[in-house]
Amino acid sequence: MPRVGVPELLIILVIVVLIFGVGKLPEVGSSLGKAIRGFREETTVKPAEKPEAKEEKKD
């Protein structure tokens, strides 16, 4: 997997600034952080919260 270095991050930042503008950056960053946090919470299952095996339907 290729690594993302400083030049690549700067190019991405410039593109984001051009698309959203400087004023929207804090809002975009906050929304992105909340989305990542929510994704992590939903994908990690704690042992105490594991869903029980689903019952098979009897025909």
N, CA, C and O atoms as a Maestro MAE file, in Angstrom:
{
 s_m_m2io_version
 :::
 2.0.0
}

f_m_ct {
 s_m_title
 :::
 protein
 m_atom[236] {
  # First column is atom index #
  i_m_mmod_type
  r_m_x_coord
  r_m_y_coord
  r_m_z_coord
  i_m_residue_number
  s_m_chain_name
  s_m_pdb_residue_name
  s_m_pdb_atom_name
  i_m_atomic_number
  :::
  1 25 0.856 -1.173 0.000 1 A "MET " " N  " 7
  2 3 0.000 0.000 0.000 1 A "MET " " CA " 6
  3 2 0.898 1.231 0.000 1 A "MET " " C  " 6
  4 15 1.781 1.359 0.848 1 A "MET " " O  " 8
  5 25 0.673 2.134 -0.948 2 A "PRO " " N  " 7
  6 3 1.523 3.324 -1.006 2 A "PRO " " CA " 6
  7 2 1.268 4.250 0.181 2 A "PRO " " C  " 6
  8 15 0.149 4.368 0.681 2 A "PRO " " O  " 8
  9 25 2.314 4.881 0.599 3 A "ARG " " N  " 7
  10 3 2.200 5.815 1.722 3 A "ARG " " CA " 6
  11 2 1.877 7.213 1.199 3 A "ARG " " C  " 6
  12 15 2.295 7.597 0.106 3 A "ARG " " O  " 8
  13 25 1.132 7.956 1.995 4 A "VAL " " N  " 7
  14 3 0.784 9.327 1.639 4 A "VAL " " CA " 6
  15 2 1.784 10.238 2.336 4 A "VAL " " C  " 6
  16 15 1.855 10.279 3.565 4 A "VAL " " O  " 8
  17 25 2.552 10.966 1.538 5 A "GLY " " N  " 7
  18 3 3.571 11.848 2.090 5 A "GLY " " CA " 6
  19 2 3.089 13.281 2.160 5 A "GLY " " C  " 6
  20 15 1.922 13.576 1.902 5 A "GLY " " O  " 8
  21 25 4.002 14.160 2.512 6 A "VAL " " N  " 7
  22 3 3.683 15.580 2.651 6 A "VAL " " CA " 6
  23 2 3.233 16.204 1.325 6 A "VAL " " C  " 6
  24 15 2.236 16.925 1.314 6 A "VAL " " O  " 8
  25 25 3.925 15.957 0.211 7 A "PRO " " N  " 7
  26 3 3.463 16.575 -1.049 7 A "PRO " " CA " 6
  27 2 2.040 16.164 -1.430 7 A "PRO " " C  " 6
  28 15 1.255 16.983 -1.907 7 A "PRO " " O  " 8
  29 25 1.719 14.891 -1.214 8 A "GLU " " N  " 7
  30 3 0.372 14.427 -1.540 8 A "GLU " " CA " 6
  31 2 -0.680 15.088 -0.643 8 A "GLU " " C  " 6
  32 15 -1.757 15.464 -1.107 8 A "GLU " " O  " 8
  33 25 -0.355 15.224 0.645 9 A "LEU " " N  " 7
  34 3 -1.293 15.884 1.565 9 A "LEU " " CA " 6
  35 2 -1.508 17.341 1.191 9 A "LEU " " C  " 6
  36 15 -2.627 17.846 1.286 9 A "LEU " " O  " 8
  37 25 -0.456 18.019 0.769 10 A "LEU " " N  " 7
  38 3 -0.602 19.419 0.346 10 A "LEU " " CA " 6
  39 2 -1.477 19.541 -0.894 10 A "LEU " " C  " 6
  40 15 -2.295 20.456 -0.990 10 A "LEU " " O  " 8
  41 25 -1.313 18.631 -1.834 11 A "ILE " " N  " 7
  42 3 -2.158 18.657 -3.039 11 A "ILE " " CA " 6
  43 2 -3.615 18.428 -2.667 11 A "ILE " " C  " 6
  44 15 -4.499 19.116 -3.178 11 A "ILE " " O  " 8
  45 25 -3.873 17.475 -1.788 12 A "ILE " " N  " 7
  46 3 -5.242 17.206 -1.339 12 A "ILE " " CA " 6
  47 2 -5.821 18.418 -0.626 12 A "ILE " " C  " 6
  48 15 -6.982 18.765 -0.846 12 A "ILE " " O  " 8
  49 25 -5.030 19.070 0.228 13 A "LEU " " N  " 7
  50 3 -5.490 20.257 0.945 13 A "LEU " " CA " 6
  51 2 -5.841 21.388 -0.014 13 A "LEU " " C  " 6
  52 15 -6.853 22.063 0.174 13 A "LEU " " O  " 8
  53 25 -5.026 21.602 -1.031 14 A "VAL " " N  " 7
  54 3 -5.302 22.646 -2.022 14 A "VAL " " CA " 6
  55 2 -6.603 22.351 -2.762 14 A "VAL " " C  " 6
  56 15 -7.404 23.258 -2.990 14 A "VAL " " O  " 8
  57 25 -6.818 21.108 -3.133 15 A "ILE " " N  " 7
  58 3 -8.051 20.743 -3.836 15 A "ILE " " CA " 6
  59 2 -9.267 20.959 -2.939 15 A "ILE " " C  " 6
  60 15 -10.295 21.453 -3.402 15 A "ILE " " O  " 8
  61 25 -9.162 20.595 -1.668 16 A "VAL " " N  " 7
  62 3 -10.271 20.780 -0.732 16 A "VAL " " CA " 6
  63 2 -10.575 22.264 -0.548 16 A "VAL " " C  " 6
  64 15 -11.741 22.655 -0.498 16 A "VAL " " O  " 8
  65 25 -9.536 23.089 -0.446 17 A "VAL " " N  " 7
  66 3 -9.738 24.537 -0.291 17 A "VAL " " CA " 6
  67 2 -10.412 25.103 -1.530 17 A "VAL " " C  " 6
  68 15 -11.296 25.952 -1.418 17 A "VAL " " O  " 8
  69 25 -10.011 24.649 -2.703 18 A "LEU " " N  " 7
  70 3 -10.633 25.141 -3.935 18 A "LEU " " CA " 6
  71 2 -12.096 24.735 -4.035 18 A "LEU " " C  " 6
  72 15 -12.921 25.502 -4.530 18 A "LEU " " O  " 8
  73 25 -12.418 23.547 -3.574 19 A "ILE " " N  " 7
  74 3 -13.798 23.062 -3.678 19 A "ILE " " CA " 6
  75 2 -14.696 23.705 -2.627 19 A "ILE " " C  " 6
  76 15 -15.772 24.203 -2.958 19 A "ILE " " O  " 8
  77 25 -14.270 23.700 -1.363 20 A "PHE " " N  " 7
  78 3 -15.146 24.143 -0.280 20 A "PHE " " CA " 6
  79 2 -14.905 25.576 0.165 20 A "PHE " " C  " 6
  80 15 -15.812 26.200 0.716 20 A "PHE " " O  " 8
  81 25 -13.727 26.114 -0.054 21 A "GLY " " N  " 7
  82 3 -13.414 27.453 0.425 21 A "GLY " " CA " 6
  83 2 -12.863 27.399 1.843 21 A "GLY " " C  " 6
  84 15 -13.076 26.427 2.569 21 A "GLY " " O  " 8
  85 25 -12.155 28.449 2.226 22 A "VAL " " N  " 7
  86 3 -11.492 28.486 3.527 22 A "VAL " " CA " 6
  87 2 -12.500 28.522 4.673 22 A "VAL " " C  " 6
  88 15 -12.250 27.933 5.724 22 A "VAL " " O  " 8
  89 25 -13.612 29.186 4.497 23 A "GLY " " N  " 7
  90 3 -14.604 29.329 5.561 23 A "GLY " " CA " 6
  91 2 -15.283 28.032 5.951 23 A "GLY " " C  " 6
  92 15 -15.708 27.882 7.096 23 A "GLY " " O  " 8
  93 25 -15.396 27.088 5.023 24 A "LYS " " N  " 7
  94 3 -16.095 25.825 5.291 24 A "LYS " " CA " 6
  95 2 -15.175 24.741 5.829 24 A "LYS " " C  " 6
  96 15 -15.665 23.689 6.239 24 A "LYS " " O  " 8
  97 25 -13.858 24.953 5.846 25 A "LEU " " N  " 7
  98 3 -12.929 23.903 6.270 25 A "LEU " " CA " 6
  99 2 -13.194 23.374 7.679 25 A "LEU " " C  " 6
  100 15 -13.185 22.157 7.864 25 A "LEU " " O  " 8
  101 25 -13.430 24.228 8.687 26 A "PRO " " N  " 7
  102 3 -13.708 23.671 10.023 26 A "PRO " " CA " 6
  103 2 -14.969 22.798 10.055 26 A "PRO " " C  " 6
  104 15 -15.008 21.776 10.739 26 A "PRO " " O  " 8
  105 25 -15.980 23.207 9.320 27 A "GLU " " N  " 7
  106 3 -17.218 22.439 9.269 27 A "GLU " " CA " 6
  107 2 -16.995 21.094 8.576 27 A "GLU " " C  " 6
  108 15 -17.504 20.067 9.026 27 A "GLU " " O  " 8
  109 25 -16.237 21.105 7.489 28 A "VAL " " N  " 7
  110 3 -15.947 19.866 6.759 28 A "VAL " " CA " 6
  111 2 -15.110 18.933 7.631 28 A "VAL " " C  " 6
  112 15 -15.373 17.731 7.678 28 A "VAL " " O  " 8
  113 25 -14.117 19.468 8.313 29 A "GLY " " N  " 7
  114 3 -13.275 18.657 9.196 29 A "GLY " " CA " 6
  115 2 -14.061 18.049 10.336 29 A "GLY " " C  " 6
  116 15 -13.861 16.885 10.682 29 A "GLY " " O  " 8
  117 25 -14.948 18.824 10.917 30 A "SER " " N  " 7
  118 3 -15.775 18.323 12.012 30 A "SER " " CA " 6
  119 2 -16.698 17.203 11.531 30 A "SER " " C  " 6
  120 15 -16.836 16.179 12.200 30 A "SER " " O  " 8
  121 25 -17.320 17.396 10.385 31 A "SER " " N  " 7
  122 3 -18.212 16.374 9.842 31 A "SER " " CA " 6
  123 2 -17.449 15.096 9.511 31 A "SER " " C  " 6
  124 15 -17.935 13.994 9.763 31 A "SER " " O  " 8
  125 25 -16.267 15.246 8.952 32 A "LEU " " N  " 7
  126 3 -15.453 14.084 8.616 32 A "LEU " " CA " 6
  127 2 -15.043 13.330 9.880 32 A "LEU " " C  " 6
  128 15 -15.070 12.099 9.905 32 A "LEU " " O  " 8
  129 25 -14.666 14.056 10.918 33 A "GLY " " N  " 7
  130 3 -14.289 13.430 12.184 33 A "GLY " " CA " 6
  131 2 -15.439 12.674 12.813 33 A "GLY " " C  " 6
  132 15 -15.253 11.570 13.324 33 A "GLY " " O  " 8
  133 25 -16.629 13.258 12.783 34 A "LYS " " N  " 7
  134 3 -17.812 12.578 13.336 34 A "LYS " " CA " 6
  135 2 -18.144 11.325 12.535 34 A "LYS " " C  " 6
  136 15 -18.537 10.307 13.105 34 A "LYS " " O  " 8
  137 25 -17.987 11.398 11.220 35 A "ALA " " N  " 7
  138 3 -18.276 10.240 10.381 35 A "ALA " " CA " 6
  139 2 -17.300 9.103 10.658 35 A "ALA " " C  " 6
  140 15 -17.706 7.945 10.761 35 A "ALA " " O  " 8
  141 25 -16.021 9.427 10.779 36 A "ILE " " N  " 7
  142 3 -15.017 8.403 11.065 36 A "ILE " " CA " 6
  143 2 -15.247 7.798 12.439 36 A "ILE " " C  " 6
  144 15 -15.145 6.582 12.605 36 A "ILE " " O  " 8
  145 25 -15.556 8.630 13.426 37 A "ARG " " N  " 7
  146 3 -15.810 8.141 14.781 37 A "ARG " " CA " 6
  147 2 -17.021 7.205 14.796 37 A "ARG " " C  " 6
  148 15 -16.984 6.148 15.426 37 A "ARG " " O  " 8
  149 25 -18.079 7.591 14.110 38 A "GLY " " N  " 7
  150 3 -19.273 6.745 14.047 38 A "GLY " " CA " 6
  151 2 -19.000 5.429 13.348 38 A "GLY " " C  " 6
  152 15 -19.503 4.386 13.765 38 A "GLY " " O  " 8
  153 25 -18.204 5.468 12.282 39 A "PHE " " N  " 7
  154 3 -17.858 4.246 11.564 39 A "PHE " " CA " 6
  155 2 -17.064 3.309 12.461 39 A "PHE " " C  " 6
  156 15 -17.326 2.107 12.485 39 A "PHE " " O  " 8
  157 25 -16.111 3.837 13.187 40 A "ARG " " N  " 7
  158 3 -15.304 3.007 14.085 40 A "ARG " " CA " 6
  159 2 -16.157 2.393 15.189 40 A "ARG " " C  " 6
  160 15 -15.976 1.225 15.534 40 A "ARG " " O  " 8
  161 25 -17.084 3.168 15.744 41 A "GLU " " N  " 7
  162 3 -17.942 2.653 16.806 41 A "GLU " " CA " 6
  163 2 -18.833 1.516 16.299 41 A "GLU " " C  " 6
  164 15 -19.087 0.554 17.024 41 A "GLU " " O  " 8
  165 25 -19.301 1.627 15.069 42 A "GLU " " N  " 7
  166 3 -20.195 0.605 14.527 42 A "GLU " " CA " 6
  167 2 -19.451 -0.642 14.066 42 A "GLU " " C  " 6
  168 15 -20.028 -1.729 14.055 42 A "GLU " " O  " 8
  169 25 -18.192 -0.510 13.690 43 A "THR " " N  " 7
  170 3 -17.465 -1.671 13.192 43 A "THR " " CA " 6
  171 2 -16.765 -2.454 14.287 43 A "THR " " C  " 6
  172 15 -16.438 -3.623 14.081 43 A "THR " " O  " 8
  173 25 -16.524 -1.857 15.437 44 A "THR " " N  " 7
  174 3 -15.896 -2.594 16.530 44 A "THR " " CA " 6
  175 2 -16.992 -3.090 17.463 44 A "THR " " C  " 6
  176 15 -17.815 -2.315 17.950 44 A "THR " " O  " 8
  177 25 -16.984 -4.388 17.698 45 A "VAL " " N  " 7
  178 3 -17.982 -4.995 18.571 45 A "VAL " " CA " 6
  179 2 -17.270 -5.462 19.830 45 A "VAL " " C  " 6
  180 15 -16.339 -6.265 19.770 45 A "VAL " " O  " 8
  181 25 -17.704 -4.966 20.938 46 A "LYS " " N  " 7
  182 3 -17.132 -5.368 22.216 46 A "LYS " " CA " 6
  183 2 -17.673 -6.752 22.579 46 A "LYS " " C  " 6
  184 15 -18.796 -7.088 22.204 46 A "LYS " " O  " 8
  185 25 -16.898 -7.555 23.296 47 A "PRO " " N  " 7
  186 3 -17.354 -8.908 23.629 47 A "PRO " " CA " 6
  187 2 -18.702 -8.957 24.340 47 A "PRO " " C  " 6
  188 15 -19.482 -9.881 24.111 47 A "PRO " " O  " 8
  189 25 -18.987 -7.993 25.187 48 A "ALA " " N  " 7
  190 3 -20.254 -7.991 25.919 48 A "ALA " " CA " 6
  191 2 -21.427 -7.605 25.021 48 A "ALA " " C  " 6
  192 15 -22.578 -7.873 25.362 48 A "ALA " " O  " 8
  193 25 -21.149 -6.980 23.879 49 A "GLU " " N  " 7
  194 3 -22.218 -6.492 23.014 49 A "GLU " " CA " 6
  195 2 -22.414 -7.338 21.761 49 A "GLU " " C  " 6
  196 15 -23.158 -6.937 20.866 49 A "GLU " " O  " 8
  197 25 -21.763 -8.503 21.676 50 A "LYS " " N  " 7
  198 3 -21.890 -9.327 20.479 50 A "LYS " " CA " 6
  199 2 -23.337 -9.764 20.317 50 A "LYS " " C  " 6
  200 15 -23.975 -10.203 21.274 50 A "LYS " " O  " 8
  201 25 -23.847 -9.641 19.100 51 A "PRO " " N  " 7
  202 3 -25.229 -10.087 18.872 51 A "PRO " " CA " 6
  203 2 -25.310 -11.602 18.967 51 A "PRO " " C  " 6
  204 15 -24.394 -12.317 18.559 51 A "PRO " " O  " 8
  205 25 -26.397 -12.067 19.501 52 A "GLU " " N  " 7
  206 3 -26.586 -13.507 19.643 52 A "GLU " " CA " 6
  207 2 -26.859 -14.101 18.282 52 A "GLU " " C  " 6
  208 15 -27.302 -13.410 17.365 52 A "GLU " " O  " 8
  209 25 -26.596 -15.363 18.160 53 A "ALA " " N  " 7
  210 3 -26.808 -16.052 16.889 53 A "ALA " " CA " 6
  211 2 -28.283 -15.947 16.507 53 A "ALA " " C  " 6
  212 15 -29.179 -16.150 17.326 53 A "ALA " " O  " 8
  213 25 -28.498 -15.624 15.235 54 A "LYS " " N  " 7
  214 3 -29.880 -15.503 14.757 54 A "LYS " " CA " 6
  215 2 -30.493 -16.891 14.623 54 A "LYS " " C  " 6
  216 15 -29.852 -17.845 14.184 54 A "LYS " " O  " 8
  217 25 -31.745 -16.961 15.016 55 A "GLU " " N  " 7
  218 3 -32.436 -18.226 14.899 55 A "GLU " " CA " 6
  219 2 -32.820 -18.459 13.438 55 A "GLU " " C  " 6
  220 15 -33.269 -17.549 12.741 55 A "GLU " " O  " 8
  221 25 -32.630 -19.707 12.996 56 A "GLU " " N  " 7
  222 3 -33.009 -20.038 11.630 56 A "GLU " " CA " 6
  223 2 -34.511 -20.214 11.549 56 A "GLU " " C  " 6
  224 15 -35.156 -20.717 12.469 56 A "GLU " " O  " 8
  225 25 -35.045 -19.784 10.419 57 A "LYS " " N  " 7
  226 3 -36.492 -19.931 10.210 57 A "LYS " " CA " 6
  227 2 -36.809 -21.391 9.902 57 A "LYS " " C  " 6
  228 15 -36.120 -22.047 9.120 57 A "LYS " " O  " 8
  229 25 -37.862 -21.874 10.533 58 A "LYS " " N  " 7
  230 3 -38.313 -23.230 10.257 58 A "LYS " " CA " 6
  231 2 -39.437 -23.141 9.242 58 A "LYS " " C  " 6
  232 15 -40.411 -22.413 9.435 58 A "LYS " " O  " 8
  233 25 -39.290 -23.895 8.152 59 A "ASP " " N  " 7
  234 3 -40.324 -23.898 7.104 59 A "ASP " " CA " 6
  235 2 -41.340 -24.938 7.348 59 A "ASP " " C  " 6
  236 15 -42.280 -25.079 6.565 59 A "ASP " " O  " 8
  :::
 }
 m_bond[235] {
  # First column is bond index #
  i_m_from
  i_m_to
  i_m_order
  :::
  1 1 2 1
  2 2 3 1
  3 3 4 2
  4 3 5 1
  5 5 6 1
  6 6 7 1
  7 7 8 2
  8 7 9 1
  9 9 10 1
  10 10 11 1
  11 11 12 2
  12 11 13 1
  13 13 14 1
  14 14 15 1
  15 15 16 2
  16 15 17 1
  17 17 18 1
  18 18 19 1
  19 19 20 2
  20 19 21 1
  21 21 22 1
  22 22 23 1
  23 23 24 2
  24 23 25 1
  25 25 26 1
  26 26 27 1
  27 27 28 2
  28 27 29 1
  29 29 30 1
  30 30 31 1
  31 31 32 2
  32 31 33 1
  33 33 34 1
  34 34 35 1
  35 35 36 2
  36 35 37 1
  37 37 38 1
  38 38 39 1
  39 39 40 2
  40 39 41 1
  41 41 42 1
  42 42 43 1
  43 43 44 2
  44 43 45 1
  45 45 46 1
  46 46 47 1
  47 47 48 2
  48 47 49 1
  49 49 50 1
  50 50 51 1
  51 51 52 2
  52 51 53 1
  53 53 54 1
  54 54 55 1
  55 55 56 2
  56 55 57 1
  57 57 58 1
  58 58 59 1
  59 59 60 2
  60 59 61 1
  61 61 62 1
  62 62 63 1
  63 63 64 2
  64 63 65 1
  65 65 66 1
  66 66 67 1
  67 67 68 2
  68 67 69 1
  69 69 70 1
  70 70 71 1
  71 71 72 2
  72 71 73 1
  73 73 74 1
  74 74 75 1
  75 75 76 2
  76 75 77 1
  77 77 78 1
  78 78 79 1
  79 79 80 2
  80 79 81 1
  81 81 82 1
  82 82 83 1
  83 83 84 2
  84 83 85 1
  85 85 86 1
  86 86 87 1
  87 87 88 2
  88 87 89 1
  89 89 90 1
  90 90 91 1
  91 91 92 2
  92 91 93 1
  93 93 94 1
  94 94 95 1
  95 95 96 2
  96 95 97 1
  97 97 98 1
  98 98 99 1
  99 99 100 2
  100 99 101 1
  101 101 102 1
  102 102 103 1
  103 103 104 2
  104 103 105 1
  105 105 106 1
  106 106 107 1
  107 107 108 2
  108 107 109 1
  109 109 110 1
  110 110 111 1
  111 111 112 2
  112 111 113 1
  113 113 114 1
  114 114 115 1
  115 115 116 2
  116 115 117 1
  117 117 118 1
  118 118 119 1
  119 119 120 2
  120 119 121 1
  121 121 122 1
  122 122 123 1
  123 123 124 2
  124 123 125 1
  125 125 126 1
  126 126 127 1
  127 127 128 2
  128 127 129 1
  129 129 130 1
  130 130 131 1
  131 131 132 2
  132 131 133 1
  133 133 134 1
  134 134 135 1
  135 135 136 2
  136 135 137 1
  137 137 138 1
  138 138 139 1
  139 139 140 2
  140 139 141 1
  141 141 142 1
  142 142 143 1
  143 143 144 2
  144 143 145 1
  145 145 146 1
  146 146 147 1
  147 147 148 2
  148 147 149 1
  149 149 150 1
  150 150 151 1
  151 151 152 2
  152 151 153 1
  153 153 154 1
  154 154 155 1
  155 155 156 2
  156 155 157 1
  157 157 158 1
  158 158 159 1
  159 159 160 2
  160 159 161 1
  161 161 162 1
  162 162 163 1
  163 163 164 2
  164 163 165 1
  165 165 166 1
  166 166 167 1
  167 167 168 2
  168 167 169 1
  169 169 170 1
  170 170 171 1
  171 171 172 2
  172 171 173 1
  173 173 174 1
  174 174 175 1
  175 175 176 2
  176 175 177 1
  177 177 178 1
  178 178 179 1
  179 179 180 2
  180 179 181 1
  181 181 182 1
  182 182 183 1
  183 183 184 2
  184 183 185 1
  185 185 186 1
  186 186 187 1
  187 187 188 2
  188 187 189 1
  189 189 190 1
  190 190 191 1
  191 191 192 2
  192 191 193 1
  193 193 194 1
  194 194 195 1
  195 195 196 2
  196 195 197 1
  197 197 198 1
  198 198 199 1
  199 199 200 2
  200 199 201 1
  201 201 202 1
  202 202 203 1
  203 203 204 2
  204 203 205 1
  205 205 206 1
  206 206 207 1
  207 207 208 2
  208 207 209 1
  209 209 210 1
  210 210 211 1
  211 211 212 2
  212 211 213 1
  213 213 214 1
  214 214 215 1
  215 215 216 2
  216 215 217 1
  217 217 218 1
  218 218 219 1
  219 219 220 2
  220 219 221 1
  221 221 222 1
  222 222 223 1
  223 223 224 2
  224 223 225 1
  225 225 226 1
  226 226 227 1
  227 227 228 2
  228 227 229 1
  229 229 230 1
  230 230 231 1
  231 231 232 2
  232 231 233 1
  233 233 234 1
  234 234 235 1
  235 235 236 2
  :::
 }
}
